[in-house]
Amino acid sequence: MSTHVAGHAHGPVVVVRSDPDTAYGEIVIGLDDYPAGEPALAYAFEQALLRASTLRAVYAWQPPAHAHIPESAHDLDEIHAARCRIAAGILLGWRQQYPQVQVVEDVRRAHPVDALAGVSAQADLVVVGSQGRGAIGTVMLGSVTLGVLYHARSSVAVVRP
């Protein structure tokens, strides 16, 4: 039912799972480097500001399949450093717009669903973006959004552009 609503609603949809008596003081945002993620970032920063919470910005990445071949020229440390620079760049303007929000950049070598589900256990809210609309909106939620909806241990906000 929650995936159906999230797939068709025209505004943010929050699926509430957590114990309302437990507060961790942390909002989590799943970062990606697509402009369509801007509404989710705006929502996450606003929630962190309104709740006086820390914002944990999780940027998960997976190495290319051939990166584990010994003859491969890929340096996983350099790839990680590049991902850290991407995350910092995504957050730069938002940090300036919301200087009162404490932001933790959390760059992980993991599948995005695993990374977000993992941090959800100590979060009040996990915010993810989604682009699908219309009759096939639920299908278009995306694998990360659906995975977080199914596996997160806290409340999840799905924010669509």
VMD Tcl script that draws the C-alpha trace (Angstrom):
set ca {
  {0.00 0.00 0.00}
  {2.76 2.50 0.89}
  {4.50 1.88 -2.43}
  {1.25 2.56 -4.27}
  {0.74 5.89 -2.47}
  {4.41 6.86 -2.90}
  {4.17 6.02 -6.59}
  {1.18 8.24 -7.23}
  {1.29 11.13 -4.76}
  {2.27 14.58 -5.97}
  {4.06 15.58 -2.77}
  {6.25 13.96 -0.15}
  {4.93 10.70 1.28}
  {6.13 9.63 4.73}
  {5.85 5.99 5.76}
  {5.99 5.96 9.56}
  {7.63 2.93 11.17}
  {9.58 4.12 14.14}
  {8.56 4.24 17.75}
  {7.29 7.81 18.28}
  {8.83 7.82 21.77}
  {12.34 7.21 20.39}
  {14.24 10.17 18.95}
  {17.79 9.90 17.62}
  {18.24 13.48 16.48}
  {19.31 12.46 13.00}
  {17.75 12.77 9.55}
  {19.29 10.75 6.71}
  {19.31 11.76 3.06}
  {20.35 9.44 0.27}
  {22.55 11.50 -2.06}
  {22.81 11.04 -5.78}
  {24.34 13.24 -8.41}
  {21.19 13.84 -10.46}
  {19.43 17.23 -10.45}
  {16.13 15.42 -9.80}
  {17.38 14.81 -6.25}
  {17.14 18.50 -5.36}
  {13.58 18.31 -3.92}
  {14.63 15.46 -1.60}
  {17.65 17.49 -0.44}
  {15.46 20.52 0.23}
  {13.00 18.38 2.21}
  {15.79 16.73 4.24}
  {17.44 20.04 5.12}
  {14.09 21.54 6.12}
  {13.29 18.53 8.31}
  {16.72 18.71 9.96}
  {16.25 22.44 10.59}
  {12.71 22.07 11.97}
  {13.70 19.18 14.24}
  {17.08 20.66 15.25}
  {18.61 17.40 14.02}
  {21.88 16.42 12.40}
  {21.61 15.61 8.70}
  {23.54 12.51 7.63}
  {24.11 12.67 3.87}
  {24.81 9.13 2.65}
  {26.49 8.75 -0.73}
  {26.88 5.07 -1.53}
  {28.88 3.78 -4.45}
  {29.91 0.44 -5.84}
  {33.19 -0.23 -7.63}
  {33.11 -1.31 -11.25}
  {32.93 -5.09 -11.58}
  {36.41 -5.25 -13.12}
  {37.98 -3.22 -10.27}
  {38.66 -6.43 -8.33}
  {40.75 -8.02 -11.10}
  {44.43 -7.88 -10.09}
  {45.55 -6.51 -13.48}
  {42.97 -3.73 -13.28}
  {44.28 -0.18 -13.09}
  {41.50 0.93 -10.74}
  {42.54 2.31 -7.39}
  {39.60 1.92 -5.00}
  {41.02 4.57 -2.65}
  {41.11 7.10 -5.49}
  {37.58 6.17 -6.55}
  {36.44 6.68 -2.95}
  {38.22 10.05 -2.75}
  {36.50 11.11 -6.00}
  {33.11 10.09 -4.57}
  {33.86 12.15 -1.44}
  {34.52 15.17 -3.66}
  {31.23 14.59 -5.51}
  {29.29 14.38 -2.23}
  {30.94 17.56 -0.92}
  {30.08 19.35 -4.17}
  {26.43 18.28 -4.00}
  {26.15 19.57 -0.43}
  {28.11 22.82 -0.81}
  {25.23 25.13 -1.74}
  {22.89 23.46 0.75}
  {25.37 23.94 3.60}
  {25.55 27.64 2.70}
  {21.76 27.93 2.57}
  {21.33 26.07 5.90}
  {24.38 27.01 7.99}
  {22.57 26.09 11.21}
  {22.17 22.43 10.15}
  {25.01 20.14 11.15}
  {25.83 17.88 8.19}
  {27.71 14.60 8.35}
  {29.04 13.45 4.98}
  {28.89 9.65 4.95}
  {30.45 8.19 1.79}
  {30.30 4.39 1.72}
  {31.37 1.64 -0.63}
  {28.08 -0.24 -0.55}
  {24.84 -0.69 -2.41}
  {22.65 2.37 -1.70}
  {19.83 0.27 -0.21}
  {22.23 -1.50 2.15}
  {23.86 1.79 3.18}
  {20.56 3.59 3.82}
  {18.89 0.64 5.54}
  {21.96 0.27 7.76}
  {21.92 3.86 9.01}
  {18.13 3.89 9.34}
  {18.31 2.04 12.67}
  {19.67 5.21 14.33}
  {17.67 7.79 12.37}
  {14.35 9.51 12.89}
  {13.72 9.75 9.15}
  {15.32 8.57 5.91}
  {14.66 10.79 2.89}
  {14.90 9.44 -0.65}
  {13.98 10.97 -3.98}
  {11.94 9.42 -6.75}
  {10.99 10.47 -10.26}
  {8.14 8.20 -11.44}
  {4.65 9.61 -12.00}
  {1.28 8.61 -13.36}
  {-0.15 5.17 -14.06}
  {3.22 3.47 -13.82}
  {4.45 5.64 -10.95}
  {4.86 2.75 -8.52}
  {7.00 0.87 -11.01}
  {9.01 4.04 -11.61}
  {9.85 4.58 -7.94}
  {13.20 3.01 -8.64}
  {14.98 0.09 -7.08}
  {16.70 2.17 -4.39}
  {13.49 3.88 -3.28}
  {11.60 0.57 -3.20}
  {14.47 -1.15 -1.38}
  {14.60 1.57 1.27}
  {10.82 1.44 1.72}
  {11.04 -2.32 2.32}
  {14.22 -2.49 4.42}
  {14.53 0.74 6.43}
  {13.97 0.45 10.17}
  {12.85 4.05 10.57}
  {10.30 6.29 8.93}
  {10.93 6.98 5.23}
  {10.01 10.08 3.24}
  {9.72 9.66 -0.53}
  {10.05 13.05 -2.20}
  {9.19 13.47 -5.84}
  {10.09 16.42 -8.08}
}
mol new
graphics top color blue
foreach p $ca { graphics top sphere $p radius 0.5 }
foreach p [lrange $ca 0 end-1] q [lrange $ca 1 end] { graphics top cylinder $p $q radius 0.2 }
display resetview
